[in-house]
Amino acid sequence: MGGQGEPGRVARHQPAAGHQGGDGEADAGRAESPRSNHRGRRHQDRRHPRGRGPQGGRHQPSGGRASGRHSGGGGPSGSPAQGGQGRGGSHQEDCGSRGADQGRPDPVPDCHSLCGGAGKDDGELQRQVPHGFHAVRSQWHAGQRGQHQGIAEGLTPAELTGAFESLRVAHRSQPASSLRDRRAWLASMLRGLRDHETALLEALRQDLGKPEAEARLTEFFPIRKEIAFMRRHLGDWMRPERRPTPLQLFGTRSDIVNEPKGVVLVIAPWNFPLLLTMKPVIAALAAGNRVVVKPPEQAPATSKVMADWLRVSLPADRVHVVLGGPVEAAHLTSLPFDHIFFTGGTETGRKVIQASAEHLTPLTLELGGKSPAILDATVDPAKVVPSLAWGKALNAGQVCIAPDYLLVESSAADGVIKAFRQTWEGWFGSQVDASSDYGRIVNDVQFDRLVDTFDDAVAKGATVLCGGRYDRAHRFMEPTLLGNITPDMRVMQEEVFGPLLPVLTWTRPEEVPERIMHIKDHPLSMYIFSRNRSRIRHWLGATRSGTVGVGATVVQIANPDLPFGGVQASGAGRANGRAAFDEFSNRRSVLRKQFPLTALPLSYPPFTPFKATLARWVSRHL
């Protein structure tokens, strides 16, 4: 059995000499130029000053460590991050008459309209502002308990409700936003990303030990591409979508109009804290919504830098950031938001569903599951294993769509295991813990969970085929292959969400779908490595998953034209590109009568013999 490593010491299981098969179980350079032609008019995006504090010095993120048990990717579980001071000062600005004619986002409503309507005395107005905050020139500012304008930490339920209500009042006073405004917000976010790049890289290193190159490729690059994609297509998406009209409704026109849903909530996970916080925020803003964001408390340094980034980049009546833990998340999900976008574990996702059920709040849930990787003997392990090895080693395995277990044809198993060993050693060296290219587990809670899972497997007879080293002092766990797997092991009962990869073998292609269906619910992703097209078709047709990668792992999420999401226990709704824009939009069906002469009066009483005969003919032939 493997034991928990003491601080400064490394625990190691010696890999088995051979395989024992078990019968059980993203800078795109720049985004689109801010100068774009729209309806023949040249438009210059301008940096919007509202919501900006003094530029001051660089934000110093907190290095505090969050705690609290959470399995599978963040969300409302865990303890609140320790508070720390970011860029100081509050920004106040006169409420002038500012509009789109000055090239800026939405004019901000005056403070009376934001907090409950004009014509009320100061005492009545003050009673409507959350305790610890005061309304100044239509923006909400931290009082005794918070830290930043538009950033809240350690709030009571009443204060959280007040922050939500302030955005809802702002939306009701100005529900629509122009293409020009939305593009300006996205351009400002892109500038903010560039301005906070150094601080974000350091924060990601503090929270996850993330190498700079990996952070740039898997966090910064996809955000820049998403912003560029949204800005490029936003004009087309905002136009009414013409729909065919059937013959019996001649004289009418049918359209779908995309409207903002209103005030939406984004709860983000810790495994890719930058990417998975900002992608839904980008989509929500592109769709014209106002957003309450709760970044992951398990990545405190990154969350604080992101909060500052949003504060200086967007109007304060457009985005609010709540820094907190499960208590704040639980209360937020009980409020009547117009949409909730949650990314995290399946069990926490169930709690979000229960909390939001009272208001029938629409949900997008990006959860998890056990994503299988299938590999047969028709492929060359030396060519295909690097994709699998990368998908498992990326972010130290803390990826919701990483391969969770491997189903290998028996005759190919030895070659596959050898290829994994050679690939990981070639990338990280023989001492993986000394490599600066390999990440770390996010916190002690997740590390202990993974060690428990590893120890449980070894205690029940699993063999260590590759890897097996871990060090609690540095939250290091080596990429590890496990063989001789049985269904009763925790590694097969739960989503791993770490660098442990169980290896199972099969002999008949027909048994593969059966094994997948018996192991766990429908997975978020599935991967197939085979040159046999009939097998690929069979496996695709006999299984269900949110996404599939054939010949590659993880990268399917990088295509903004491919909707991303799960099935049943692995998620609900879709994200990525246009799909995310639609998730945050009310797709309103509109039918317009265009001509005086239509068939509609034929449906009105009284039903004469002629109408009865016509109705009989229509029901049979149209």
PETA-V814367 format. One record per helix or strand of 2 or more residues. SS is the DSSP state (a for helix, b for strand). FROM is the first residue (numbers start at 1). LEN is the number of residues. If there is no record, write none. Layout:
SS:FROM:LEN + SS:FROM:LEN
//
This chain:
b:36:3 + b:41:3 + a:100:3 + a:111:5 + a:122:6 + b:133:4 + b:139:4 + b:151:3 + a:157:17 + a:179:17 + a:197:12 + a:212:27 + b:241:3 + a:247:3 + b:252:9 + b:263:5 + a:273:14 + b:290:5 + a:300:14 + b:319:5 + a:326:8 + b:339:5 + a:346:14 + b:363:4 + b:372:4 + a:381:17 + b:405:5 + a:410:19 + a:432:3 + a:444:16 + b:463:4 + b:470:2 + a:472:3 + b:476:2 + b:480:4 + a:490:4 + b:500:7 + a:510:10 + b:523:7 + a:533:9 + b:545:6 + a:555:4 + a:568:3 + b:571:2 + a:577:7 + b:585:9 + a:600:4 + a:609:13
//
